[in-house]
Amino acid sequence: MTPIPLEVRPFGFVPASEWSEEQRAKYPVGCRVWATISSARSMKMNSFYWAFVALVAKGIGWDKDSLSDELLIRTGRIDTLKLYANGDVNTQPKRISKMDHATFTAYVDDAIELCLTDYIAMGRKEFLRAAAKMANVTYDEAKAQKDSD
């Protein structure tokens, strides 16, 4: 299940970002879905996160969701870890939808550093500038934004 960030409007909810629209498009019109209302993390930070994940994913040839899971696991954000008798390991990353603004911001900081050291050859300023251009919000603006989205 993928939580889809939505923005409250007078006559309903609309996708809050390009990523939200991509996720919403996976469900046909008339499909019944379960929704949980939450204002836990900043939509600006969420938009910035998915922009930088898309930037890195495109550069390394991965899809965004797989890279996001990889970053969660590699930064230690693990929900469950199952070890099987045959030696297989099943690791379930934490869900960003369950993180509050401070927890999500700390994770994004760690994920950015991991991407810069292990996934892409870009300077920090260049990387943040490219992600900000995609997200229409700078990293500093996203970090400062809390629940007033």
ABEGO torsion letter per residue (X at the ends): XBBBBBBBBAAEBBBABAAAAAAAAABBBGBBBBBBBBAABBAAAAAAAAAAAAAAAAAAGBBAAAAAAAAAAAAGBBABBBBBAAGBBBBBBBBAAABBAAAAAAAAAAAAAAAAAAABBBBAAAAAAAAAAAAGBBAAAAAABBAAX
